[in-house]
Amino acid sequence: RPAGTYQNFYRPHLGGYISWHFSLYPNLQELSEYMGLSLSSEEVQRNLALVPVADNQVAVPCCTGVGAMVRPVTGLDVGIRRAEIRPGLREVVLCKDQEGKVGLRVKDIDNGVFIQLVQANSPAALVGLRFGDQILQINGQNCAGWKMDKAHKALKAAAEYRIELVVRDRPFQRTITMHKDSSGHVGFIFKSGIITSLVKDGSAARNGMLTDHYICEINGQNIIGLKDAQIKDILTTSPNTMTITIMPKFIFEHMIKKMSGGLLRSAMDHSVPEV
């Protein structure tokens, strides 16, 4: 098996104990069960290739030099801390607001319950829940096999002052830390929130940025639903060391299916997380 940290979890619906590898992507052989996507192995390889295919566009570099190089970054960097995707499971305790809501919208995908929307200034936002987190338990009840309506009903029926969730941080997202060059760029081009091309020898390319991925966060700040001009402003005002969180295009679009762009833009929590 590849190097990494493994842990066994009991999953009755999968026939017993399964071994999870705490990498940034789940085991692709389990993807069809995990996300409810009907994918052949050929399609998985085509959509989740770790190296962009030959026909991906690569832009000509506008500049070169030390700004394009891979550099070590300490764990004290604020952007890295805000964007951290922690391995394993964590428990979150939240309450309801004055209207009896927690500010979450979830979606059932195969046997999992995933967070589709975290509303701004809601209890869910205050405890640090994010788009793409997987909810495994609600008040001690395993969510495996639940439909969206059942999860929403469980949250609605929960006590006003204490709701306990067991969560896995954003299993289909990964973070990439880059450095701006002398002109303030990190070396990628995006359109409608999607990485479309990379600058040859730029910091993005050197640090593993991939095309056909959506930008989900910049230094831990959710930017889903924002217009490109707003995303550009956030990139421009970011520090020289920048951490971007990305998700494969076909998984992202599966996650937000049937959600309007207006709702993502107006309701999603786009605040800068505290660390």
C-alpha positions as CSV (number, residue, x, y, z in Angstrom):
1,R,0.0,0.0,0.0
2,P,1.2,3.6,-0.5
3,A,2.7,5.4,2.4
4,G,0.4,7.2,4.6
5,T,-1.8,7.0,7.7
6,Y,-4.5,4.3,7.7
7,Q,-7.3,3.7,10.2
8,N,-10.0,1.0,10.2
9,F,-13.7,2.0,10.6
10,Y,-16.7,-0.2,10.9
11,R,-19.1,0.3,8.1
12,P,-22.1,-2.2,8.2
13,H,-23.5,-1.0,4.9
14,L,-20.1,-1.9,3.3
15,G,-19.9,-5.3,4.9
16,G,-17.7,-4.7,7.9
17,Y,-14.5,-2.9,8.6
18,I,-12.9,-0.9,5.8
19,S,-9.5,0.8,5.8
20,W,-9.3,4.5,5.2
21,H,-6.2,6.1,3.9
22,F,-6.0,9.7,5.1
23,S,-5.0,11.3,1.9
24,L,-6.6,14.3,0.3
25,Y,-8.7,12.2,-2.0
26,P,-10.6,9.0,-1.0
27,N,-9.8,5.7,-2.6
28,L,-10.9,6.1,-6.2
29,Q,-12.0,2.4,-6.3
30,E,-14.7,3.3,-3.7
31,L,-15.7,6.5,-5.4
32,S,-18.9,5.2,-7.0
33,E,-20.2,4.0,-3.6
34,Y,-18.9,7.0,-1.7
35,M,-20.4,9.7,-3.9
36,G,-23.1,8.0,-5.9
37,L,-21.4,8.7,-9.2
38,S,-21.5,6.0,-11.9
39,L,-17.9,6.1,-13.0
40,S,-15.9,3.6,-14.9
41,S,-12.2,3.3,-14.0
42,E,-11.4,4.9,-17.3
43,E,-13.6,7.9,-16.5
44,V,-12.0,8.2,-13.0
45,Q,-8.6,8.2,-14.5
46,R,-9.6,10.9,-17.0
47,N,-11.3,13.2,-14.5
48,L,-9.0,12.8,-11.6
49,A,-5.6,12.5,-13.3
50,L,-3.0,13.7,-10.9
51,V,-1.0,15.1,-13.9
52,P,-2.9,17.3,-16.4
53,V,-3.3,15.7,-19.8
54,A,-1.3,16.9,-22.8
55,D,-4.0,19.0,-24.3
56,N,-4.5,21.2,-21.3
57,Q,-3.6,24.7,-22.0
58,V,-0.4,26.1,-20.5
59,A,0.1,29.8,-20.7
60,V,3.4,31.4,-21.6
61,P,5.1,32.8,-18.5
62,C,5.0,36.6,-18.1
63,C,7.9,36.6,-15.8
64,T,10.4,34.3,-14.1
65,G,12.6,34.3,-11.0
66,V,12.6,33.5,-7.4
67,G,8.8,34.2,-7.0
68,A,8.0,31.2,-9.2
69,M,10.1,28.8,-7.1
70,V,8.8,26.3,-4.6
71,R,9.6,27.7,-1.1
72,P,9.3,26.2,2.3
73,V,6.4,27.6,4.4
74,T,6.1,27.3,8.1
75,G,2.9,26.0,9.9
76,L,2.6,29.4,11.4
77,D,1.3,30.9,8.1
78,V,-2.2,32.2,8.8
79,G,-3.5,31.2,5.3
80,I,-2.4,27.6,5.8
81,R,-4.0,27.5,9.3
82,R,-7.3,28.9,8.0
83,A,-7.4,26.4,5.1
84,E,-6.3,23.3,7.0
85,I,-8.1,20.1,6.1
86,R,-7.7,18.0,9.2
87,P,-7.5,14.2,8.9
88,G,-9.9,11.9,10.8
89,L,-13.1,12.8,12.5
90,R,-14.0,15.7,14.8
91,E,-17.0,16.6,17.0
92,V,-18.9,19.8,16.7
93,V,-21.5,21.2,19.1
94,L,-23.8,23.9,17.9
95,C,-27.2,25.5,18.8
96,K,-30.1,27.0,16.9
97,D,-30.7,30.7,16.2
98,Q,-33.7,32.7,17.2
99,E,-35.6,31.2,14.3
100,G,-34.8,27.7,15.4
101,K,-32.4,27.1,12.5
102,V,-28.7,26.1,12.4
103,G,-27.9,27.5,8.9
104,L,-27.1,24.3,7.1
105,R,-28.3,22.8,3.8
106,V,-27.2,19.2,3.3
107,K,-27.3,16.8,0.4
108,D,-27.4,13.0,0.5
109,I,-24.9,11.4,-1.9
110,D,-25.1,7.6,-1.9
111,N,-24.6,6.6,1.8
112,G,-23.2,10.0,2.9
113,V,-24.6,13.3,4.0
114,F,-22.6,16.3,2.8
115,I,-22.8,20.0,3.6
116,Q,-24.0,22.0,0.5
117,L,-24.4,25.4,2.1
118,V,-23.3,27.1,5.2
119,Q,-25.3,30.4,5.7
120,A,-23.5,33.5,6.7
121,N,-23.6,34.5,10.4
122,S,-25.4,31.2,11.3
123,P,-24.6,28.9,14.2
124,A,-23.1,26.5,11.6
125,A,-20.8,29.2,10.4
126,L,-19.8,30.2,13.9
127,V,-18.6,26.7,14.8
128,G,-16.5,26.4,11.6
129,L,-18.6,24.0,9.4
130,R,-17.8,24.4,5.7
131,F,-19.0,23.4,2.3
132,G,-18.1,19.8,1.5
133,D,-17.8,18.6,5.1
134,Q,-19.3,15.1,5.6
135,I,-21.7,14.7,8.5
136,L,-21.3,11.2,9.9
137,Q,-23.5,11.5,13.1
138,I,-26.2,13.8,14.4
139,N,-26.7,13.5,18.1
140,G,-25.3,10.0,18.2
141,Q,-27.3,8.7,15.2
142,N,-25.2,7.4,12.3
143,C,-26.2,9.2,9.1
144,A,-25.1,6.5,6.7
145,G,-27.9,5.8,4.2
146,W,-29.9,8.9,5.3
147,K,-31.8,11.0,2.7
148,M,-31.5,14.7,2.7
149,D,-35.0,15.1,4.2
150,K,-34.2,12.8,7.1
151,A,-31.0,14.8,7.9
152,H,-32.9,18.1,7.8
153,K,-35.7,16.6,10.0
154,A,-33.1,15.4,12.6
155,L,-31.6,18.9,12.8
156,K,-35.0,20.4,13.1
157,A,-36.1,18.0,15.9
158,A,-32.9,18.4,17.8
159,A,-32.7,20.4,21.1
160,E,-32.4,24.1,20.7
161,Y,-29.2,24.5,22.8
162,R,-27.1,21.5,22.0
163,I,-26.7,19.6,18.7
164,E,-23.8,17.2,18.4
165,L,-22.3,16.4,15.0
166,V,-19.4,14.1,14.0
167,V,-17.8,15.6,10.9
168,R,-15.1,14.7,8.4
169,D,-13.3,17.7,6.9
170,R,-13.9,18.2,3.2
171,P,-12.8,14.8,1.9
172,F,-12.8,15.8,-1.8
173,Q,-10.8,19.0,-1.4
174,R,-7.1,19.7,-1.3
175,T,-5.0,22.7,-0.5
176,I,-2.0,24.2,-2.5
177,T,0.3,26.8,-1.1
178,M,2.0,29.2,-3.5
179,H,4.0,32.4,-3.6
180,K,3.4,35.5,-5.6
181,D,6.0,36.7,-8.1
182,S,7.3,40.2,-8.4
183,S,4.2,41.2,-10.3
184,G,1.9,39.8,-7.7
185,H,0.8,36.7,-9.6
186,V,1.0,33.0,-8.6
187,G,0.6,31.7,-12.1
188,F,-2.9,30.4,-12.9
189,I,-5.8,31.6,-15.0
190,F,-9.4,31.0,-13.9
191,K,-12.9,31.6,-15.4
192,S,-16.2,31.3,-13.5
193,G,-14.2,30.0,-10.5
194,I,-12.5,27.2,-12.5
195,I,-8.8,26.8,-13.0
196,T,-8.4,26.9,-16.8
197,S,-4.7,27.1,-17.4
198,L,-1.3,27.4,-15.7
199,V,1.7,29.6,-16.3
200,K,4.7,27.5,-17.2
201,D,7.2,27.5,-14.4
202,G,4.9,29.6,-12.2
203,S,4.4,29.0,-8.5
204,A,1.0,27.3,-9.1
205,A,2.5,24.8,-11.6
206,R,5.5,24.1,-9.4
207,N,3.4,23.5,-6.3
208,G,0.9,21.1,-7.9
209,M,-2.1,23.2,-9.0
210,L,-4.4,21.4,-11.4
211,T,-6.7,22.6,-14.2
212,D,-10.4,21.7,-14.4
213,H,-10.7,22.3,-10.6
214,Y,-13.0,24.8,-8.9
215,I,-11.5,27.2,-6.4
216,C,-13.4,26.7,-3.1
217,E,-11.4,28.8,-0.7
218,I,-8.6,31.4,-0.7
219,N,-6.6,31.3,2.5
220,G,-9.5,29.5,4.1
221,Q,-12.1,32.1,2.9
222,N,-15.0,30.5,1.0
223,I,-15.4,32.1,-2.4
224,I,-18.0,29.7,-3.9
225,G,-20.7,31.7,-5.8
226,L,-18.7,34.9,-6.0
227,K,-18.1,36.6,-9.3
228,D,-14.7,36.4,-11.0
229,A,-14.1,40.1,-10.3
230,Q,-14.6,39.5,-6.5
231,I,-12.3,36.5,-6.6
232,K,-9.7,38.5,-8.4
233,D,-9.9,41.2,-5.7
234,I,-9.4,38.6,-2.9
235,L,-6.4,37.2,-4.8
236,T,-4.9,40.6,-5.3
237,T,-5.2,41.6,-1.7
238,S,-3.9,38.3,-0.4
239,P,-0.4,38.0,1.2
240,N,2.5,36.9,-0.9
241,T,2.1,33.4,0.5
242,M,-1.3,32.1,-0.5
243,T,-3.2,28.9,0.1
244,I,-5.9,27.8,-2.4
245,T,-8.4,25.1,-1.7
246,I,-9.6,23.3,-4.9
247,M,-12.1,20.5,-5.8
248,P,-12.3,18.5,-9.1
249,K,-14.8,20.1,-11.4
250,F,-17.1,17.1,-11.9
251,I,-17.4,16.4,-8.2
252,F,-18.0,20.1,-7.4
253,E,-20.8,20.2,-10.0
254,H,-22.3,17.0,-8.6
255,M,-22.3,18.5,-5.1
256,I,-24.1,21.8,-6.0
257,K,-26.5,20.2,-8.5
258,K,-29.9,22.0,-8.4
259,M,-28.6,24.9,-6.4
260,S,-28.9,28.4,-7.9
261,G,-25.8,30.5,-8.3
262,G,-27.7,33.4,-6.7
263,L,-28.3,31.4,-3.5
264,L,-24.6,30.4,-3.3
265,R,-23.6,34.1,-3.9
266,S,-26.1,35.6,-1.4
267,A,-26.4,33.0,1.3
268,M,-23.1,31.2,1.6
269,D,-20.7,32.2,4.4
270,H,-17.9,34.1,2.7
271,S,-16.3,35.4,5.9
272,V,-12.6,35.1,6.8
273,P,-12.3,32.3,9.4
274,E,-10.7,33.1,12.7
275,V,-7.6,31.1,13.8
